[in-house]
Amino acid sequence: MKTLYLLRHRQTLFNLLGKIQGVCDSPLTEQGIGQAQVARDYFLDHDIIFDHVYSSTQERAVDTAEIVCDYKSVTRLKGVKE
């Protein structure tokens, strides 16, 4: 059986400032990076290994995905939007 995991990007500068991001890109904050590392550690602690990792093309989403999957290959999909 296959399982699909969905994860939203972690905290960004615009989140911190209370701004709506939309298609504008905003970098992850230090807290956002830490949140992604917590998610990564959860998956590792539960022996969850990803066969494939997909992300939107937004850097905040790609950065989160790369941290969570421990910098394995992330496939960027233009059709994936928030």
C-alpha positions in Angstrom: 0.0 0.0 0.0 1.3 3.5 -0.9 0.7 6.5 1.3 0.5 10.1 0.2 1.9 12.8 2.5 1.1 16.4 2.0 3.0 19.2 3.7 2.7 22.9 3.3 5.8 25.1 3.3 7.0 26.2 6.7 7.1 29.8 8.1 8.4 32.4 5.7 9.3 36.1 6.1 5.9 37.1 4.7 4.1 34.8 7.2 6.1 36.5 10.0 5.1 40.0 8.7 1.5 39.0 8.2 1.6 39.6 4.5 -0.2 37.5 1.8 2.3 35.8 -0.4 0.3 34.5 -3.3 2.8 34.0 -6.2 5.4 36.2 -4.7 8.2 34.3 -3.2 9.4 34.8 0.4 12.3 32.9 2.0 11.9 30.5 4.9 12.7 32.1 8.3 15.0 30.4 10.7 11.9 29.2 12.5 10.6 27.9 9.2 13.8 26.0 8.6 13.6 24.6 12.1 10.0 23.5 11.5 11.0 21.7 8.3 13.8 19.9 10.3 11.3 18.8 12.9 9.1 17.3 10.1 12.2 15.6 8.6 13.1 14.1 12.0 9.5 12.9 12.5 9.6 11.0 9.2 13.1 9.6 10.0 12.1 8.5 13.5 9.1 6.7 12.1 11.1 5.0 9.3 9.1 6.8 6.6 11.1 6.8 3.4 9.9 8.7 0.4 9.8 7.1 -3.1 9.2 10.4 -4.8 9.1 14.0 -3.6 7.1 16.7 -5.5 6.9 20.4 -4.9 5.5 23.5 -6.5 8.1 25.7 -8.2 8.0 28.3 -5.3 11.3 28.4 -3.6 9.7 28.3 -0.1 8.1 25.0 -1.0 11.2 23.5 -2.6 13.3 24.6 0.3 10.9 22.9 2.7 10.7 19.7 0.6 14.5 19.5 0.3 15.0 19.8 4.1 12.2 17.3 4.9 13.5 14.7 2.5 17.1 15.3 3.6 18.1 16.9 0.3 17.2 14.0 -1.9 15.9 14.8 -5.4 12.8 17.0 -5.4 10.7 17.2 -8.6 9.3 20.7 -9.2 5.9 20.7 -10.8 4.6 23.9 -12.5 1.0 22.8 -12.1 1.2 22.5 -8.3 0.0 25.7 -6.7 -1.2 26.7 -3.3 
